[in-house]
Amino acid sequence: MDKAASSTSSSQSAMADMKYGEMLKRLKELHTKRNEARMQNHKEVVEEDKRNKLPTNWEARKRQAEWIMQDEAARNEAETKGEDYERKKLLNIDATEAQRIARKKKSKQNPDPGFSDYEQAAIRSYNRLVKNIKPNMETYEEAKEKLGPAFYGDPNTILHGLHEDKKEAIDKMVTNLEKQIAKREKYSRRRMHNDDADIDYINERNARFNQKLERFYGEYTRETKLNLERGTAI
């Protein structure tokens, strides 16, 4: 009788130990999964915070840069094989898509409508200069590897000291500015000097600029000027 009771008690104790071991194992697995979920959640929060701090057009800029790199690589490969890259690229586009691209390019054409205001003139000049820029993809890749995440930048990135302008780029900018100045001087005809006019300029270029301001905005500021001269301005 005692032996049977002892055997039953030992069996129950063994089952209890087994259940306890299984519970500990499950508890450990739950702790592991919770820690993994916590780490994954923290990682996602950090990534989301990084994305929120990036410029609004960062994804578009990144896609454009990647497309330029792929296009340049395909062009180099075609040149190595002695193939016409433009013709090869057109072979992969159907007629409907080619017509759509042609219409899109035609709609983007911006014929010079003449001078409207200084803002539009500055925008046209900026777009013209940007179109003439030919990126150096080797330099682009080197800078991308060197700067790492700071290459695309975010609101907290300090760019001072990261980029160093090359002498060739500076010389190119100076040459371009000199061409712009020469072009402006070419289209600026000399006008008769009026000795009785007020001297409100420091050189001829500043005088021409003031005359343009007077021509476009003089009617809106004439009353204010008269009040200042009479001393009746409020």
C-alpha positions, 0 to 999 in steps of 0.5 A, a space after each residue: 500500500 505504501 509502495 503504491 502511494 509512493 509510486 503514485 506520488 513520484 509519478 505526480 511529482 515527475 509530471 509536475 516537474 515536466 509541466 513546470 519545465 515546459 512552462 519555463 520553456 514557453 515563458 522563455 520563448 515568450 520573453 525572446 519574442 517580446 524582446 525581438 518585437 521590441 527591437 524590431 519596433 524600435 528599429 522601425 521607429 528610428 527608420 520612420 524618424 529618419 524618413 520624416 527628417 529627409 527632404 520631401 523630394 528625397 525619394 524622387 531625387 534618389 530614384 532619378 540618381 539611380 536611373 541616371 546611373 543605370 542609363 549611363 551604365 547601359 550606354 557605356 555597355 552599348 558603346 563597348 559593344 559598338 551598338 547604337 544606344 539610342 536605337 537600342 533603347 527605342 527598340 524596347 519602347 512600343 509605338 504608343 509609348 514613343 508617341 506619348 514621350 514625343 508629345 510630352 517633350 513637345 509640351 515641355 518646349 518653352 519658347 521665349 515669350 519675351 520679357 514679362 518680369 524679373 522673376 520669370 527671366 531668372 527662372 528661365 535663365 536657371 532652367 537653361 543653365 541646369 540643362 547645360 550641366 553634364 553630371 560626372 557619374 564617377 565623381 558622383 559615385 566617389 562622393 556617395 561612397 565617401 559621404 555615406 548617409 550624409 550624401 543625400 542629407 537631412 535637416 540635421 546634416 552639417 554640410 560644411 567641410 564635407 564638400 570641396 569644390 574643384 578648381 575646374 568647377 570654379 573656373 567653369 563657373 567663373 567662365 559662365 558668369 563672364 559670358 553672362 556679363 558679356 551677353 548682358 553688356 552686348 544687349 544694353 544700348 547706351 542712352 543719353 545722359 540727363 544732367 538734371 536727373 537725380 543721381 541715385 546710382 553708384 555705377 552704370 549697371 546700377 543706373 540701368 537697374 534703377 531705370 528698369 525698376 522705375 519703368 515697371 514699378 514707378 507708377 506705384 511708388 511715385 506718390 511715396 517718393 513725393 511724400 518723402 520729398 515734401 516731408 509729409 510721409 507718415 
